[in-house]
Amino acid sequence: MLITRLLCFLPLLCLMSSCQSTGSYKITLKDGREYLCKGSPDFVGKTGYYRYRTFQNRDAMLRADEVLMIEEQAN
């Protein structure tokens, strides 16, 4: 009985997790330029860059010392 409940619950859990939105973020540079990205940018400590995904589905990078702020945008 417990196994049956688990088997019914697992597909529902997978479906719910796949429907989450990743959100969008605005990256503002010290010189005033702004970039929008899908999902939260990742800081790569080894290189000193922020890596992010554009809305054109391309990977991009920005030097961390050029970034003033990163803020989540309301959907």
N, C-alpha and C positions, 0 to 999 in steps of 0.2 A: 504494500500500500504506500509506503514511504517512497519507494523507488518510482512508482507510478506518478506520484505528485511531483517528484523532482524532474522526471522526464517531461511532464507537461509544463513545468515552470521554466526550464532552461531555454526553450525556443522563444518564449515571451521575453525573457531577460535579454537575449541576443537581439531581438527586434527592437526593444526599447533603447539599447545602447547604440544601435546603428542610426537611430533617428535624432541623436543629439546634434545640435548645431555647433560648429566650431567657433562661431563669432568672428568679428572683424576687429582689427586694431589699427590705430593711427600712430605712425612713427613720426615724430617731429625732430628735425635736425637743428643744431645750434644756429645754422645760417637761415632758418625759417622754412626750408623745404619740408614738405609733408608727403608721406607715403602711406597708402592703405594696403593692408595685407589680410589674408585669410588665416584665421587662427593666430595663436600667440607666437611672436617671434622667439626663436631659441638663441641663447647666447652660447657661442662656441669659445670657451675659455682658452683653448689651445691656440686659436688664431686671433682672438680679440675682435671678432665680428659677430653681428646679429644676423642670423639666417632666417628668412621668411618666405612665404609663398604668395605670389601676386594673384590678382583676380584673373589674370590671363594664364593661370596654371603654370607659371615659371618660377623657378627658384631664384632668389636674389639675396644679396648680402650687403650690409652696411657696417662701416667701422664703428665700433662701440664708442670711441672717443668723440665721434661726430654727433651721437644721439643725445638729444636734450631730454625727451620723454617718450614714453610708450603708454598709450591709453586705450582701453577697450571702448568700442563704439556701441551705442544703443542700436538694437535691431528694429 
